[in-house]
Amino acid sequence: SNSTYSARLGSTLLVFDVPLKPVNVEEGEKLSLKCHVSMGEVKWFKDGNEITPSKNILIQSDGKKRMLIIKRAAKSNIGAYTCDCGTDKTTADLNIEGNACSRAILPLQSRPQNYSLFAVIPSLLAAAHLSPILAPHRRYQMNTPVSGCHFVPQSDSVAACEA
């Protein structure tokens, strides 16, 4: 029989041992997309467009692990992410939820004093009185469960949570 075969010499067929998994995070959180490939470089894509590293996006590899790290997730990061090693690819969706006040962090930049954080959204008012021992330039977390809002400083001692 006259059959034709082809072979690639000196190259390895790479496949992903561990594929990407879908990720759901809240806006502002750090996230990482991870997959495993035995060796070689990979390229990352979002909705078909190649991703290049930036202040907010890091591309790293550690052994078999390949990672795309987003330092602060934003709605603009929503999409289908693909890791491509040349002979195989893996894709997963990234979804960003609205930031919840229960997880929002307010940077405080004035002298220690009593701080009140007020969260105001339709039909809801939540207030938290914090300790008078607050250090300047530190971060404090409000644990009142209010969703879909972010802090806006109103004065040295009060911040509003707006939807």
N, C-alpha and C positions, 0 to 999 in steps of 0.2 A: 504494500500500500504506500502511496505517496502522501505522507502526512508531514506537515511543517510544525516544528516546535520552536518556541523562543524561550530564552532564559536571560536573566539579568545577572551578569557576573559581578562579583565584588560588592553587591548591595544586599541588604537584609529587608525582608518584608516585615514592616513594623505594624503592630496592632495594639490597640488600647487594652490593657489588662483590667483596668477599672475605668468605666466611662464616667462622664459628667453626670451629676444629678441635679434636678430642678432645685432652685433656691428661692425662698421667700424671706425677705428681711424688711425691717422698718427703715424708713427714710432716715438718713444720717448715720446708720450703723455701718460698721466695717464688715465686709464679706469676702469670702474666697471661693472660687470655683476650682475644683481639683479633679485631676484624672491621672492615671498611671500609664506610662509607655516604657518599654524596656530600655530604649536609648534614643538619642537624637534630639534635634531641635524641633519645636512645634511652632505653629502660628495660631494666633487667636483671632477670632472674627466675631463681630456683633451684627446680626441681621445681614450677613454676607460681606460686610466691610471689615478689612483688616484693622486690628487694634494696635496702636503703638503706645508704649509706656508714657505716662505723664505724671504730674504732681499727685493726682488722685488714683492713678492706675499703675500697678506694678505687675510685671511678668517675672515669675521665678521658677527655678527647677531645683529639685533636691533628690538625688538618686533617680528613682523611677517617677517620682511625683512631679507633675507640672501644674503650676498654679497661676491663676489670674486673681489679683487682689484689688478690690476697690475700697479705698480708705473711708470714704463717706458716700453711701448709696444715695442716689437722687432718682427722681422719676425718669430722667433722661437715660438712665442706665437700664430701664426695662427693655427686654428683648430676648432673642434666641442667640445664645453664645455657642460657638463651635471651636473646638481645639483640633487642629489638623497636623498630623505628623508626616504627611506626604503620601502614605499608602493606606491610611485609615483616618477617620474623623469621628468625633463624638460631639453631640449637641444637646443642650439643655436650656430650659427657659429660666430667666431671672425675673422675679416679680418684686416690686417695691411697694410696701404698704405705707399709708400716711403715718406720720410720726405721732405717737401717743404721748400725752403729757405725763403719763405714769412712767415713761422712760426718758423724757426730755431732761436735759441737764442745763442749768443756768450758770453761766460764768459770773461770778461776783467780783467786782473790781473796786470796791470802796472799803472803808475801814470796818472792822467787826462791829456788828450791832444786830438788833432783831430784824429779821427779814420776813416779810409776808409775801407769799406767792399766791396770786389770785388767778384762777382759771375761769374764764367766763365764756360760755357758749350757750346757745339757745336753751332756755329753761334749766340752766345749771350754773351754780356758783360754788366753787370749791376754794377753800383757803387753807394754807398750811403755815403755821407759825414756827419758825426755825429757831434754833438755839442762839443766844446772844454771843456765843463763842464761835463766830465764823471768821476764818482767815481770808484776807484779801488774795486775789488771784488764784483761788482754788475753785473747784467745781463742786456743786451740791446738787443732789437729786431730789425731785419732788415725787413722792410715792402715791399721791392722790390719783385714783384711776379715772382719768379723763382722756378720751381719745380724740384724735384728729386735730391737734392744736400745737402751737409752738410759743415759746416765751418771748415777750417783747419787754425790755426794761422800761419802766414808767418813771422811776426816780431811784435814788440811792438805796431805798429799802423795799420797793415794790416792783414786781414784774407781772405783766398780764399774760394770760395764755389765750391766744387768739386762734379761732378755727380757720 
